[in-house]
């Protein structure tokens, strides 16, 4: 298991919205950074959703579990936390 990962995310209010955004990304209608800038409620949306590198123990458990088990360069299914619904894209593991 990786010690730390580099990930981006999109935070929205509903699972339905997250699923629609994921579908648009997978169809090639919009790329992840632009979707983050357009839809994410997190301030990181302005940076394409980039959270940079982070180790285990920094993010909330549901987010961390999904991020650390995610397939590299593949958008996760929506993940619910107390903040809302996240789509996560892991771009590096080290």
C-alpha positions as CSV (number, residue, x, y, z in Angstrom):
1,X,0.0,0.0,0.0
2,X,1.3,3.5,-0.9
3,X,2.7,5.7,1.8
4,X,1.2,8.8,0.2
5,X,-0.9,9.6,-2.9
6,X,-1.5,12.6,-5.2
7,X,-5.2,13.2,-5.7
8,X,-7.8,15.6,-7.0
9,X,-11.5,15.7,-6.1
10,X,-14.8,17.2,-6.9
11,X,-17.2,17.9,-4.0
12,X,-20.9,18.2,-4.7
13,X,-24.1,18.1,-2.6
14,X,-25.8,15.0,-4.0
15,X,-24.8,11.5,-5.2
16,X,-27.0,12.1,-8.3
17,X,-24.9,15.2,-9.2
18,X,-21.7,13.3,-8.7
19,X,-22.9,10.4,-10.9
20,X,-23.8,12.8,-13.7
21,X,-20.4,14.5,-13.5
22,X,-18.6,11.2,-13.5
23,X,-20.6,10.1,-16.6
24,X,-19.6,13.3,-18.4
25,X,-16.0,12.8,-17.6
26,X,-16.0,9.2,-18.7
27,X,-17.8,10.1,-22.0
28,X,-15.0,12.7,-22.7
29,X,-17.5,15.6,-22.5
30,X,-15.4,17.4,-19.9
31,X,-12.1,16.6,-18.2
32,X,-11.6,16.3,-14.5
33,X,-9.9,19.6,-13.8
34,X,-12.6,21.6,-15.8
35,X,-15.4,19.6,-14.1
36,X,-13.8,20.5,-10.7
37,X,-13.6,24.1,-11.6
38,X,-17.2,24.2,-12.8
39,X,-18.9,22.0,-10.2
40,X,-16.9,21.5,-7.0
41,X,-18.0,23.2,-3.8
42,X,-14.4,22.9,-2.4
43,X,-12.0,25.8,-2.8
44,X,-9.6,23.3,-4.5
45,X,-12.0,23.4,-7.5
46,X,-10.2,26.5,-8.6
47,X,-7.0,24.4,-8.9
48,X,-8.8,21.6,-10.9
49,X,-9.6,19.9,-7.6
50,X,-5.9,19.3,-6.9
51,X,-5.2,18.3,-3.3
52,X,-1.6,17.6,-3.9
53,X,0.2,14.7,-2.1
54,X,-1.1,13.5,1.3
55,X,-0.3,10.6,3.6
56,X,-2.8,8.4,5.4
57,X,-4.3,9.9,8.5
58,X,-4.9,13.4,7.0
59,X,-8.3,13.1,5.3
60,X,-11.6,11.8,6.7
61,X,-11.8,8.0,6.8
62,X,-14.3,7.4,4.0
63,X,-12.4,9.7,1.6
64,X,-9.1,8.3,2.6
65,X,-10.2,4.7,2.2
66,X,-11.6,5.4,-1.3
67,X,-8.6,7.4,-2.3
68,X,-5.9,4.9,-1.1
69,X,-7.8,2.0,-2.8
70,X,-8.6,3.8,-6.0
71,X,-7.2,2.7,-9.3
72,X,-4.6,5.1,-10.7
73,X,-6.0,7.7,-13.1
74,X,-9.6,6.4,-12.9
75,X,-12.4,8.4,-11.3
76,X,-13.9,6.7,-8.3
77,X,-17.6,6.1,-7.7
78,X,-19.1,8.8,-5.5
79,X,-17.9,8.8,-1.9
80,X,-20.0,10.3,0.9
81,X,-18.5,12.2,3.8
82,X,-19.9,14.7,6.2
83,X,-19.0,17.4,3.6
84,X,-21.0,15.9,0.7
85,X,-20.3,13.6,-2.2
86,X,-16.8,13.3,-3.7
87,X,-15.4,12.1,-7.0
88,X,-11.7,11.3,-6.5
89,X,-9.0,11.0,-9.1
90,X,-5.6,9.6,-7.9
91,X,-2.8,10.6,-10.2
92,X,0.2,9.3,-8.4
93,X,1.2,6.8,-5.6
94,X,4.5,6.6,-3.9
